[in-house]
Amino acid sequence: MSSTASESGGLRKTSRASRQGLRQQSRRERERRFDIFKDNLRFIDEHNSAAPNRSYRLGLNKFADLTNEEYRAVFLGTRSDPKRRVMKARVAGSRYAVRAGDHLPVAVDWRTRGAVNPVKNQGSCGSCWAFSTVAAVEGINQIVTGELISLSEQELVDCDRRYNSGCSGGLMDYAFQFIISNGGMDTELDYPYNGVDERCDRSRVNSKVVSIDGYEDVPPSDEKALKESRCASACENFDWKANALNPFIHLLLLLPLQGVFTGECGSQLDHGVVVVGYGTEDGVDYWMVRNSWGPDWGEEGYIKMERNVKGYGSGKCGIAAMPSYPVKRSPNPRKSSAAGAVIISA
């Protein structure tokens, strides 16, 4: 047998062994995923069997074959900067400090007022900080100008790199500062989301469609002040807020919910969301929270978080620990070409 024939036979054997190994590995992975799915399903059934005594129910979704550790590693991305937290406590804005005689609406939902775009999906990129920032800016822009424009999360992922780290995480206040320093930001249509770290597109980052004038922090660990900020124009103010949120214990954030979440959770902030309103359901006060995991998570992409909870100084799951909001007074930049701007007039 020639050397070439021998080498060819050896390569075929190696190839067969490699394919067989991949098939075995794939089979083992499928079995592992199925075991995780069964564990999650068991958890759901046990929880829902006690549903008459609880304000919320669980169900299955696309994350149901992931462990708690896996989804936290892939889908969370807010970085809690200790220095920034101290500074926020020292320089919190007084705009929404609670004052004697304040009378607020019993419920607010900015979705019904045309200030909230459809729920988006960050995919397997830890860019929740970008999505919560963009949703807050989209909201304040609509409140002030009457136009709901879908803005670019990818621009923040790619270009906001002084303090933030793209798919590896970031903080909303730093993103607000980037938008201010840049003079505005581009639309989602013009600078679409790809869900991966890419090189900043300088031509698009200079295409400024919506701007903000500043940002402020809601007084930390103060749910009443947070309620003031959600009231917004109903209280003759024009502001919008982004939040950092702690993941719920076990799989509660992984699985869709119906009703008001009243379960246990911690205080280590690692996920960015946006509060778009508040209300009361069956006697339980709640925040209406917009997530960035697509409309097939939670209640069409939203979750009702318990509000006014005794024993939670920073709110349920830390929702009132580091709230902030963009401020807008000035008109948006003039753009030479309107291409790429998706505008919905309120």
Residue frames as qw, qx, qy, qz and C-alpha x, y, z in Angstrom:
[[0.000, 0.889, 0.457, 0.000, 0.00, 0.00, 0.00],
 [0.404, 0.510, -0.033, 0.759, 1.32, 3.41, -0.95],
 [0.242, -0.187, -0.459, 0.834, 1.96, 6.12, 1.54],
 [0.256, -0.076, -0.153, -0.951, -0.73, 8.29, -0.07],
 [0.606, -0.281, -0.625, -0.403, -3.35, 5.55, 0.13],
 [0.521, -0.276, -0.680, 0.437, -2.46, 4.86, 3.75],
 [0.070, -0.108, -0.263, 0.956, -2.76, 8.53, 4.63],
 [0.412, -0.159, -0.369, -0.818, -6.10, 8.74, 2.79],
 [0.615, -0.326, -0.710, -0.107, -7.46, 5.74, 4.68],
 [0.391, -0.240, -0.565, 0.686, -6.30, 7.25, 7.95],
 [0.117, -0.011, 0.025, -0.993, -8.02, 10.52, 7.17],
 [0.541, -0.265, -0.543, -0.586, -11.28, 8.70, 6.37],
 [0.586, -0.338, -0.699, 0.232, -11.14, 6.85, 9.68],
 [0.226, -0.164, -0.362, 0.890, -10.40, 10.10, 11.51],
 [0.281, -0.124, -0.235, -0.922, -13.28, 11.81, 9.73],
 [0.605, -0.338, -0.651, -0.310, -15.70, 8.99, 10.60],
 [0.513, -0.310, -0.618, 0.509, -14.55, 9.04, 14.20],
 [0.062, -0.044, -0.150, 0.986, -14.94, 12.82, 14.31],
 [0.446, -0.231, -0.390, -0.772, -18.49, 12.67, 12.90],
 [0.638, -0.346, -0.687, -0.014, -19.39, 9.91, 15.32],
 [0.385, -0.212, -0.495, 0.749, -17.98, 11.91, 18.20],
 [0.147, -0.064, -0.041, -0.986, -19.97, 14.98, 17.15],
 [0.569, -0.309, -0.559, -0.517, -23.15, 12.91, 16.91],
 [0.597, -0.339, -0.660, 0.305, -22.55, 11.51, 20.39],
 [0.212, -0.127, -0.300, 0.921, -21.79, 14.97, 21.73],
 [0.319, -0.174, -0.274, -0.891, -24.91, 16.35, 20.05],
 [0.624, -0.358, -0.655, -0.232, -27.01, 13.52, 21.50],
 [0.495, -0.299, -0.575, 0.578, -25.62, 14.11, 24.97],
 [0.023, -0.017, -0.096, 0.995, -26.31, 17.85, 24.65],
 [0.472, -0.285, -0.459, -0.697, -29.89, 17.19, 23.56],
 [0.637, -0.379, -0.666, 0.085, -30.37, 14.86, 26.52],
 [0.347, -0.195, -0.412, 0.820, -28.90, 17.47, 28.86],
 [0.180, -0.113, -0.126, -0.969, -31.18, 20.16, 27.47],
 [0.581, -0.349, -0.588, -0.441, -34.19, 17.89, 27.86],
 [0.562, -0.340, -0.631, 0.414, -33.24, 17.21, 31.49],
 [0.128, -0.102, -0.212, 0.963, -32.98, 20.96, 32.14],
 [0.373, -0.221, -0.389, -0.813, -36.33, 21.46, 30.42],
 [0.613, -0.390, -0.678, -0.109, -37.93, 18.81, 32.64],
 [0.412, -0.273, -0.507, 0.706, -36.48, 20.45, 35.76],
 [0.069, 0.005, -0.014, -0.997, -37.89, 23.81, 34.68],
 [0.501, -0.286, -0.553, -0.601, -41.27, 22.28, 33.85],
 [0.566, -0.373, -0.694, 0.241, -41.35, 20.63, 37.28],
 [0.228, -0.187, -0.326, 0.898, -40.57, 23.98, 38.89],
 [0.275, -0.130, -0.274, -0.912, -43.41, 25.63, 36.92],
 [0.579, -0.347, -0.669, -0.311, -45.90, 22.94, 37.88],
 [0.490, -0.343, -0.619, 0.508, -44.96, 23.15, 41.56],
 [0.063, -0.105, -0.143, 0.982, -45.27, 26.92, 41.51],
 [0.375, -0.140, -0.375, -0.836, -48.56, 27.04, 39.64],
 [0.496, -0.345, -0.796, -0.033, -50.13, 24.35, 41.82],
 [0.311, -0.493, -0.510, 0.633, -50.01, 26.95, 44.58],
 [0.150, 0.309, 0.312, 0.886, -51.20, 29.72, 42.23],
 [0.316, -0.747, -0.508, -0.290, -54.48, 30.42, 44.12],
 [0.558, -0.735, -0.181, 0.341, -52.29, 31.73, 46.94],
 [0.476, -0.280, 0.252, 0.795, -50.01, 33.74, 44.64],
 [0.288, 0.766, 0.134, -0.559, -50.41, 36.79, 42.45],
 [0.340, 0.659, -0.515, -0.431, -48.54, 35.41, 39.42],
 [0.943, 0.096, 0.313, -0.054, -48.18, 32.29, 37.30],
 [0.211, -0.568, 0.659, 0.445, -45.25, 30.81, 35.39],
 [0.855, 0.440, 0.194, -0.194, -45.08, 29.16, 31.96],
 [0.764, -0.056, 0.420, 0.486, -42.72, 27.87, 29.26],
 [0.359, 0.893, -0.082, -0.257, -40.81, 29.93, 26.70],
 [0.743, 0.589, -0.285, 0.140, -37.72, 29.79, 24.48],
 [0.036, 0.677, -0.619, 0.395, -35.43, 29.93, 27.54],
 [0.837, -0.354, 0.153, -0.388, -36.91, 26.84, 29.17],
 [0.969, 0.063, -0.136, 0.195, -33.96, 24.55, 28.32],
 [0.358, 0.606, -0.385, 0.597, -31.38, 26.90, 29.90],
 [0.575, -0.409, -0.545, 0.454, -30.10, 26.85, 33.46],
 [0.203, -0.949, -0.197, 0.138, -30.30, 29.93, 35.63],
 [0.501, -0.574, 0.311, 0.568, -26.52, 30.37, 35.33],
 [0.478, 0.211, 0.597, 0.609, -26.60, 30.07, 31.53],
 [0.141, 0.819, 0.451, 0.325, -29.22, 32.72, 30.93],
 [0.337, -0.901, -0.032, 0.271, -27.57, 35.09, 33.40],
 [0.555, -0.352, 0.421, 0.625, -24.23, 34.68, 31.59],
 [0.362, 0.296, 0.626, 0.624, -25.77, 35.35, 28.16],
 [0.005, 0.712, 0.550, 0.437, -28.69, 37.73, 28.57],
 [0.359, -0.880, -0.214, 0.226, -27.74, 40.08, 31.41],
 [0.644, 0.379, 0.045, 0.663, -25.34, 42.97, 30.98],
 [0.145, -0.925, -0.015, -0.351, -25.81, 45.90, 33.34],
 [0.633, 0.107, -0.451, 0.620, -22.64, 46.79, 35.20],
 [0.412, -0.878, -0.236, -0.059, -23.11, 48.35, 38.61],
 [0.483, 0.487, -0.294, 0.666, -20.27, 50.83, 39.04],
 [0.524, -0.548, -0.510, 0.406, -19.68, 51.31, 42.82],
 [0.267, -0.187, -0.038, 0.945, -18.21, 54.78, 42.28],
 [0.178, -0.287, -0.461, -0.821, -21.16, 55.75, 40.12],
 [0.476, -0.569, -0.664, -0.095, -23.61, 54.48, 42.76],
 [0.421, -0.473, -0.358, 0.686, -22.01, 56.68, 45.41],
 [0.095, -0.055, 0.202, 0.973, -22.07, 59.69, 43.07],
 [0.279, -0.433, -0.644, -0.565, -25.72, 59.06, 42.18],
 [0.460, -0.614, -0.601, 0.226, -26.65, 59.09, 45.85],
 [0.350, -0.409, -0.155, 0.828, -24.85, 62.41, 46.30],
 [0.051, 0.235, -0.261, -0.935, -26.16, 64.25, 43.24],
 [0.155, 0.461, 0.867, 0.107, -29.64, 62.79, 42.75],
 [0.045, -0.346, -0.305, -0.886, -31.98, 65.24, 41.02],
 [0.124, 0.218, 0.620, -0.744, -34.62, 67.01, 43.11],
 [0.355, -0.005, -0.441, -0.824, -37.13, 67.17, 40.24],
 [0.678, -0.244, -0.587, -0.369, -38.97, 64.10, 41.58],
 [0.154, 0.053, -0.747, 0.644, -38.32, 64.45, 45.28],
 [0.276, -0.593, -0.744, -0.135, -41.60, 63.80, 47.08],
 [0.009, 0.191, -0.217, 0.957, -43.23, 66.96, 48.43],
 [0.153, 0.380, 0.740, -0.533, -46.18, 67.50, 50.73],
 [0.427, 0.567, 0.198, -0.675, -49.39, 68.01, 48.84],
 [0.142, 0.301, -0.763, -0.554, -48.37, 66.04, 45.72],
 [0.733, 0.238, 0.463, -0.439, -51.35, 64.33, 44.09],
 [0.006, 0.348, -0.809, -0.473, -50.47, 61.69, 41.52],
 [0.736, 0.088, -0.353, -0.571, -52.71, 59.62, 39.21],
 [0.802, -0.282, 0.468, -0.241, -53.60, 56.19, 40.59],
 [0.807, 0.090, 0.513, 0.278, -52.24, 54.61, 37.38],
 [0.234, 0.786, -0.329, -0.469, -50.05, 55.62, 34.43],
 [0.780, 0.079, 0.564, 0.259, -49.27, 53.61, 31.29],
 [0.047, 0.670, -0.317, -0.670, -47.18, 55.40, 28.66],
 [0.274, 0.063, 0.868, 0.410, -47.86, 52.63, 26.14],
 [0.210, 0.693, 0.690, -0.020, -51.42, 53.91, 25.77],
 [0.027, 0.904, 0.064, -0.423, -50.10, 57.44, 25.19],
 [0.729, 0.675, 0.014, 0.113, -47.92, 56.48, 22.23],
 [0.072, -0.891, 0.443, -0.065, -44.54, 56.89, 23.95],
 [0.582, -0.383, 0.717, 0.027, -43.35, 53.27, 23.82],
 [0.467, 0.431, -0.634, -0.440, -42.13, 51.33, 20.78],
 [0.950, -0.051, -0.226, -0.207, -42.84, 47.60, 20.34],
 [0.715, -0.576, 0.390, 0.071, -40.70, 45.37, 22.56],
 [0.504, 0.687, -0.518, -0.071, -37.29, 44.62, 21.07],
 [0.979, -0.194, 0.023, 0.062, -34.93, 41.65, 21.49],
 [0.136, -0.854, 0.493, 0.098, -31.29, 41.99, 22.53],
 [0.858, 0.320, -0.402, -0.013, -30.54, 38.35, 21.57],
 [0.891, -0.299, -0.163, 0.301, -27.48, 36.67, 23.08],
 [0.399, 0.466, -0.170, 0.771, -25.66, 39.98, 23.57],
 [0.405, -0.521, -0.550, 0.512, -25.35, 41.54, 27.02],
 [0.152, 0.238, 0.182, 0.942, -26.70, 44.85, 25.72],
 [0.217, -0.706, -0.673, 0.046, -29.68, 45.34, 28.02],
 [0.285, -0.570, -0.154, 0.755, -28.08, 48.62, 29.10],
 [0.064, -0.075, 0.460, 0.882, -28.30, 49.90, 25.50],
 [0.180, -0.458, -0.770, -0.406, -31.93, 48.81, 25.11],
 [0.287, -0.715, -0.546, 0.329, -33.06, 50.44, 28.35],
 [0.222, -0.428, 0.076, 0.873, -31.19, 53.64, 27.41],
 [0.012, -0.095, -0.609, -0.787, -32.71, 53.76, 23.93],
 [0.211, -0.591, -0.761, -0.163, -36.25, 53.07, 25.18],
 [0.273, -0.675, -0.366, 0.580, -35.91, 55.92, 27.68],
 [0.121, -0.331, 0.274, 0.895, -34.68, 58.33, 24.97],
 [0.068, -0.302, -0.758, -0.575, -37.40, 57.20, 22.55],
 [0.229, -0.670, -0.696, 0.124, -39.99, 57.89, 25.24],
 [0.202, -0.654, -0.180, 0.707, -38.84, 61.36, 26.22],
 [0.098, -0.118, 0.497, 0.854, -38.47, 62.33, 22.56],
 [0.124, -0.469, -0.775, -0.405, -42.09, 61.33, 21.88],
 [0.255, -0.709, -0.546, 0.365, -43.35, 63.16, 24.97],
 [0.192, -0.581, 0.035, 0.790, -41.58, 66.38, 23.97],
 [0.045, 0.287, -0.523, -0.802, -41.90, 66.29, 20.15],
 [0.728, 0.286, 0.236, -0.577, -44.92, 64.05, 19.55],
 [0.702, 0.481, -0.475, -0.222, -42.86, 61.73, 17.33],
 [0.828, -0.352, 0.435, -0.045, -42.05, 58.15, 18.28],
 [0.538, 0.683, -0.485, -0.093, -38.79, 57.27, 16.50],
 [0.973, -0.206, 0.048, 0.098, -37.11, 53.87, 16.84],
 [0.028, 0.894, -0.446, 0.008, -33.46, 54.51, 17.68],
 [0.760, 0.400, -0.507, 0.070, -30.28, 52.46, 17.32],
 [0.796, -0.569, 0.208, -0.016, -29.10, 50.18, 20.12],
 [0.894, 0.186, 0.077, 0.400, -26.31, 48.96, 17.83],
 [0.272, 0.802, -0.142, 0.513, -24.84, 52.45, 17.73],
 [0.496, -0.751, 0.319, -0.299, -24.38, 52.33, 21.51],
 [0.957, -0.163, 0.213, 0.111, -23.00, 48.77, 21.38],
 [0.780, 0.407, 0.072, 0.469, -20.43, 49.72, 18.72],
 [0.315, 0.678, -0.043, 0.662, -19.54, 53.31, 19.53],
 [0.448, -0.788, 0.140, -0.399, -20.08, 53.95, 23.24],
 [0.898, 0.045, -0.355, 0.256, -16.79, 52.43, 24.37],
 [0.098, 0.668, -0.424, 0.604, -15.23, 54.93, 26.78],
 [0.369, -0.328, 0.668, -0.556, -16.86, 53.28, 29.80],
 [0.851, 0.117, 0.290, -0.422, -19.31, 50.76, 28.34],
 [0.247, -0.397, 0.849, 0.245, -18.34, 47.44, 26.76],
 [0.466, 0.174, -0.619, -0.608, -20.87, 46.50, 24.12],
 [0.802, -0.153, -0.482, -0.317, -22.13, 42.95, 24.45],
 [0.566, -0.005, -0.673, 0.476, -20.04, 42.55, 27.60],
 [0.342, -0.685, -0.573, 0.291, -22.16, 45.03, 29.52],
 [0.201, 0.381, 0.026, 0.902, -22.58, 48.69, 30.35],
 [0.117, -0.495, -0.591, 0.626, -24.39, 51.30, 32.41],
 [0.228, 0.773, 0.554, 0.210, -27.26, 53.52, 31.28],
 [0.173, -0.920, -0.056, 0.347, -25.92, 56.78, 32.71],
 [0.396, -0.419, 0.519, 0.631, -22.73, 56.42, 30.68],
 [0.348, 0.384, 0.724, 0.455, -24.85, 55.79, 27.58],
 [0.045, 0.923, 0.374, -0.082, -26.87, 58.95, 28.24],
 [0.290, -0.779, 0.227, 0.508, -23.58, 60.85, 28.49],
 [0.447, -0.040, 0.670, 0.591, -22.41, 59.39, 25.18],
 [0.256, 0.687, 0.625, 0.268, -25.59, 60.57, 23.43],
 [0.117, -0.951, -0.136, 0.250, -25.18, 64.06, 24.89],
 [0.385, -0.597, 0.429, 0.558, -21.49, 64.28, 23.92],
 [0.413, 0.139, 0.736, 0.518, -22.23, 62.94, 20.43],
 [0.207, 0.198, -0.119, -0.951, -24.98, 65.50, 19.87],
 [0.764, 0.172, 0.057, -0.620, -27.64, 62.83, 19.35],
 [0.432, -0.166, 0.879, 0.110, -28.07, 59.37, 17.87],
 [0.280, 0.164, -0.671, -0.667, -29.20, 57.60, 14.71],
 [0.794, -0.013, 0.044, -0.606, -32.31, 55.55, 13.94],
 [0.697, -0.158, 0.698, -0.051, -32.61, 51.79, 14.19],
 [0.784, 0.564, 0.254, -0.053, -33.45, 51.58, 10.48],
 [0.389, 0.862, -0.316, 0.076, -30.30, 53.42, 9.46],
 [0.103, 0.542, -0.783, 0.286, -28.03, 51.68, 12.01],
 [0.840, -0.213, -0.295, -0.403, -29.77, 48.29, 12.54],
 [0.577, -0.552, 0.547, -0.251, -29.20, 45.93, 15.44],
 [0.685, 0.359, -0.625, -0.109, -27.01, 42.86, 14.80],
 [0.857, -0.481, 0.024, -0.184, -26.51, 41.68, 18.37],
 [0.876, -0.049, -0.047, 0.477, -22.69, 41.44, 18.17],
 [0.308, -0.775, 0.122, 0.538, -19.78, 43.78, 18.83],
 [0.670, 0.546, 0.295, 0.407, -18.79, 45.53, 15.61],
 [0.414, -0.038, 0.029, 0.909, -16.58, 48.41, 14.56],
 [0.112, 0.687, 0.367, -0.617, -18.24, 51.81, 15.09],
 [0.432, 0.550, 0.516, 0.495, -19.69, 53.10, 11.82],
 [0.254, -0.335, -0.134, 0.897, -18.51, 56.72, 11.85],
 [0.111, -0.185, -0.452, -0.866, -20.82, 57.83, 9.07],
 [0.451, -0.532, -0.655, -0.290, -23.85, 56.54, 10.96],
 [0.473, -0.497, -0.488, 0.538, -22.80, 57.71, 14.41],
 [0.142, -0.195, 0.031, 0.970, -22.60, 61.21, 12.93],
 [0.256, -0.365, -0.592, -0.671, -26.15, 60.89, 11.59],
 [0.047, -0.149, -0.674, 0.722, -27.95, 62.51, 14.54],
 [0.245, -0.448, -0.650, -0.563, -31.73, 62.28, 14.49],
 [0.560, -0.737, -0.314, -0.210, -32.75, 62.52, 18.18],
 [0.345, 0.401, -0.491, 0.692, -30.89, 64.36, 20.93],
 [0.548, -0.702, -0.445, 0.090, -31.21, 64.85, 24.68],
 [0.053, 0.862, -0.178, 0.472, -30.04, 67.76, 26.83],
 [0.096, -0.525, 0.698, -0.477, -29.00, 65.87, 29.94],
 [0.692, -0.255, -0.665, -0.115, -29.94, 63.16, 32.40],
 [0.315, -0.547, 0.430, -0.646, -30.73, 63.03, 36.08],
 [0.332, -0.023, -0.925, 0.182, -30.98, 60.42, 38.79],
 [0.601, -0.586, -0.316, -0.443, -34.17, 59.77, 40.70],
 [0.342, -0.619, 0.556, -0.437, -33.48, 59.91, 44.46],
 [0.448, 0.190, -0.873, -0.042, -32.22, 56.36, 45.13],
 [0.242, -0.196, -0.901, 0.302, -34.19, 53.80, 47.16],
 [0.236, 0.299, 0.354, -0.854, -37.32, 55.97, 47.04],
 [0.206, 0.352, 0.865, 0.292, -40.30, 54.35, 45.34],
 [0.123, 0.819, 0.442, -0.344, -42.45, 57.44, 45.89],
 [0.018, -0.697, 0.323, 0.639, -39.94, 59.51, 43.95],
 [0.201, -0.056, 0.863, 0.460, -39.91, 56.81, 41.30],
 [0.221, 0.627, 0.746, -0.046, -43.70, 57.09, 41.06],
 [0.068, 0.827, 0.061, -0.555, -43.35, 60.86, 40.59],
 [0.089, -0.472, 0.618, 0.623, -41.01, 60.25, 37.66],
 [0.209, 0.227, 0.907, 0.286, -43.42, 57.80, 36.02],
 [0.204, 0.736, 0.518, -0.385, -46.21, 60.32, 36.25],
 [0.422, 0.078, 0.414, 0.803, -44.25, 62.55, 33.83],
 [0.020, -0.264, -0.287, -0.921, -46.46, 64.95, 31.82],
 [0.438, -0.635, -0.598, -0.216, -49.49, 64.20, 33.95],
 [0.525, -0.679, -0.249, 0.448, -47.50, 66.04, 36.65],
 [0.242, 0.970, -0.023, -0.015, -46.37, 68.71, 34.18],
 [0.358, -0.651, 0.597, 0.303, -42.88, 67.24, 33.83],
 [0.801, 0.527, -0.194, -0.209, -41.29, 65.65, 30.78],
 [0.075, -0.615, 0.784, -0.043, -38.95, 62.86, 31.68],
 [0.924, 0.109, -0.293, -0.219, -38.44, 59.17, 31.12],
 [0.462, -0.660, 0.566, -0.176, -36.55, 56.61, 33.13],
 [0.740, 0.282, -0.611, -0.015, -34.24, 53.63, 32.71],
 [0.714, -0.573, 0.285, -0.284, -33.70, 51.12, 35.51],
 [0.300, 0.377, -0.873, 0.081, -31.23, 48.51, 36.61],
 [0.832, -0.250, 0.009, -0.495, -32.98, 45.37, 37.84],
 [0.264, -0.418, 0.859, -0.131, -31.80, 42.38, 39.82],
 [0.516, 0.023, -0.767, -0.382, -32.65, 38.91, 38.42],
 [0.768, -0.377, 0.102, -0.508, -35.28, 37.03, 40.39],
 [0.390, -0.407, 0.820, -0.104, -34.14, 34.02, 42.35],
 [0.621, 0.131, 0.772, 0.030, -34.23, 30.61, 40.67],
 [0.309, 0.193, 0.692, 0.623, -35.97, 30.82, 37.26],
 [0.169, 0.719, 0.548, -0.393, -38.59, 33.50, 37.76],
 [0.147, 0.726, -0.203, -0.640, -37.04, 35.94, 35.29],
 [0.137, -0.214, 0.855, 0.451, -36.36, 33.12, 32.86],
 [0.081, 0.378, 0.909, 0.154, -39.97, 32.04, 32.52],
 [0.136, -0.424, -0.316, -0.838, -42.99, 34.09, 31.40],
 [0.033, -0.232, -0.704, 0.671, -45.24, 35.54, 34.07],
 [0.231, -0.574, -0.515, -0.593, -48.90, 36.42, 34.35],
 [0.531, -0.774, -0.343, 0.016, -49.97, 38.70, 37.14],
 [0.066, -0.912, 0.295, -0.279, -47.87, 40.76, 39.55],
 [0.727, 0.180, -0.559, 0.354, -44.53, 39.28, 40.56],
 [0.496, -0.766, 0.144, -0.383, -44.37, 39.16, 44.36],
 [0.948, -0.082, -0.223, 0.214, -41.61, 36.54, 44.80],
 [0.578, -0.716, 0.156, 0.359, -38.24, 36.86, 46.45],
 [0.692, 0.613, -0.034, 0.380, -35.16, 38.36, 44.81],
 [0.685, -0.296, -0.143, 0.650, -31.78, 39.85, 45.64],
 [0.039, -0.949, -0.093, 0.299, -30.12, 43.25, 45.38],
 [0.452, -0.366, 0.500, 0.641, -27.11, 42.75, 43.06],
 [0.511, 0.712, 0.110, -0.469, -28.01, 44.77, 39.98],
 [0.365, -0.282, 0.730, 0.505, -27.14, 43.16, 36.64],
 [0.282, 0.444, 0.757, 0.388, -29.99, 43.79, 34.20],
 [0.048, 0.218, 0.002, -0.975, -31.29, 46.98, 32.61],
 [0.107, 0.561, 0.805, 0.160, -35.01, 47.56, 31.96],
 [0.059, -0.214, -0.080, -0.972, -37.44, 50.47, 31.58],
 [0.088, 0.465, 0.752, -0.459, -40.43, 51.30, 33.75],
 [0.005, -0.253, -0.502, -0.827, -43.25, 52.56, 31.51],
 [0.475, -0.480, -0.215, -0.706, -45.96, 52.97, 34.10],
 [0.021, 0.062, -0.849, 0.524, -47.53, 51.81, 37.33],
 [0.589, -0.280, -0.322, -0.686, -50.89, 50.64, 38.64],
 [0.416, -0.213, 0.741, -0.481, -52.70, 48.21, 40.93],
 [0.609, 0.054, -0.661, -0.434, -54.03, 44.73, 40.13],
 [0.748, -0.355, -0.555, -0.079, -56.21, 42.73, 42.53],
 [0.554, -0.830, -0.048, -0.038, -55.09, 44.96, 45.38],
 [0.770, -0.291, 0.178, 0.539, -51.35, 44.62, 44.59],
 [0.149, 0.924, -0.149, -0.320, -49.46, 47.75, 43.51],
 [0.836, 0.075, 0.368, 0.401, -47.05, 47.20, 40.59],
 [0.002, 0.664, -0.385, -0.641, -44.55, 48.78, 38.21],
 [0.841, 0.498, 0.198, -0.069, -45.04, 48.02, 34.52],
 [0.379, -0.630, 0.545, 0.402, -41.58, 46.99, 33.33],
 [0.759, 0.614, -0.124, -0.177, -40.49, 46.67, 29.69],
 [0.716, -0.378, 0.508, 0.294, -37.80, 44.04, 29.11],
 [0.339, 0.698, -0.450, -0.442, -35.62, 43.50, 26.01],
 [0.335, -0.197, 0.917, 0.093, -36.02, 39.75, 25.45],
 [0.170, -0.095, -0.759, -0.621, -38.68, 39.93, 22.75],
 [0.552, -0.188, -0.009, -0.813, -42.51, 39.85, 22.90],
 [0.808, -0.115, -0.541, -0.204, -42.66, 36.11, 23.61],
 [0.413, -0.004, -0.684, 0.601, -41.22, 36.63, 27.10],
 [0.036, 0.212, 0.524, -0.824, -43.43, 37.56, 30.06],
 [0.352, 0.679, 0.574, -0.292, -46.67, 39.33, 29.24],
 [0.568, 0.757, 0.223, 0.235, -45.85, 40.21, 25.62],
 [0.556, 0.463, -0.197, 0.661, -42.40, 41.38, 26.68],
 [0.207, -0.637, 0.223, -0.708, -43.46, 43.06, 29.94],
 [0.524, -0.251, -0.761, 0.290, -43.63, 42.12, 33.60],
 [0.381, -0.784, -0.090, -0.482, -45.58, 43.64, 36.48],
 [0.501, 0.140, -0.623, 0.585, -43.22, 44.09, 39.44],
 [0.443, -0.708, -0.533, 0.135, -44.64, 44.49, 42.93],
 [0.169, 0.582, -0.096, 0.790, -44.51, 48.09, 44.17],
 [0.409, -0.608, 0.225, -0.642, -44.52, 49.56, 47.69],
 [0.851, -0.116, -0.508, 0.059, -43.07, 46.44, 49.29],
 [0.509, -0.805, 0.235, -0.196, -42.26, 46.63, 52.98],
 [0.812, -0.400, 0.370, 0.208, -38.73, 45.54, 53.84],
 [0.706, 0.324, 0.317, 0.545, -37.29, 46.42, 50.40],
 [0.203, -0.730, -0.051, 0.650, -35.54, 49.78, 50.82],
 [0.040, -0.393, 0.528, 0.752, -34.51, 49.84, 47.16],
 [0.698, 0.290, -0.117, -0.645, -37.75, 48.35, 45.85],
 [0.929, 0.049, 0.356, -0.094, -38.49, 44.84, 44.67],
 [0.863, 0.228, 0.222, 0.393, -35.37, 43.37, 43.06],
 [0.450, -0.370, 0.107, 0.806, -33.56, 46.70, 43.45],
 [0.349, 0.649, 0.533, 0.417, -35.83, 48.47, 40.97],
 [0.074, -0.978, -0.132, -0.144, -35.51, 51.80, 42.81],
 [0.742, -0.456, 0.064, 0.487, -31.80, 51.49, 43.62],
 [0.367, -0.321, 0.348, 0.801, -30.29, 53.31, 40.60],
 [0.421, 0.705, 0.563, 0.088, -33.08, 54.88, 38.50],
 [0.193, -0.421, 0.197, 0.864, -32.21, 57.62, 36.03],
 [0.467, 0.709, 0.528, -0.038, -33.90, 59.45, 33.19],
 [0.419, 0.178, 0.293, 0.841, -32.93, 61.62, 30.19],
 [0.059, 0.725, 0.321, -0.607, -33.95, 65.26, 30.02],
 [0.378, 0.303, 0.549, 0.681, -35.01, 66.94, 26.77],
 [0.082, 0.745, 0.297, -0.592, -35.88, 70.57, 26.07],
 [0.041, 0.553, -0.428, -0.713, -34.19, 71.39, 22.76],
 [0.807, 0.453, -0.024, -0.378, -35.40, 70.47, 19.26],
 [0.887, -0.047, 0.387, 0.249, -33.76, 67.55, 17.50],
 [0.278, -0.451, 0.475, 0.702, -30.80, 68.10, 15.15],
 [0.633, 0.613, -0.053, -0.469, -31.58, 68.94, 11.55],
 [0.648, -0.134, 0.693, 0.287, -30.69, 66.05, 9.30],
 [0.158, 0.443, -0.467, -0.749, -29.84, 66.65, 5.65],
 [0.472, 0.018, -0.753, -0.458, -31.50, 63.37, 4.64],
 [0.646, -0.259, 0.329, -0.638, -34.53, 61.92, 6.41],
 [0.771, 0.166, -0.586, -0.183, -33.78, 58.44, 5.14],
 [0.488, 0.068, -0.789, 0.367, -33.83, 55.86, 7.89],
 [0.181, -0.079, 0.504, -0.841, -36.14, 57.70, 10.25],
 [0.306, -0.414, -0.825, -0.233, -39.20, 55.67, 11.18],
 [0.094, -0.068, 0.331, -0.936, -41.55, 58.21, 12.74],
 [0.218, -0.538, -0.804, -0.125, -44.94, 57.60, 14.32],
 [0.102, -0.365, 0.091, -0.921, -46.81, 60.80, 15.11],
 [0.051, -0.274, -0.837, 0.471, -48.78, 60.71, 18.33]]
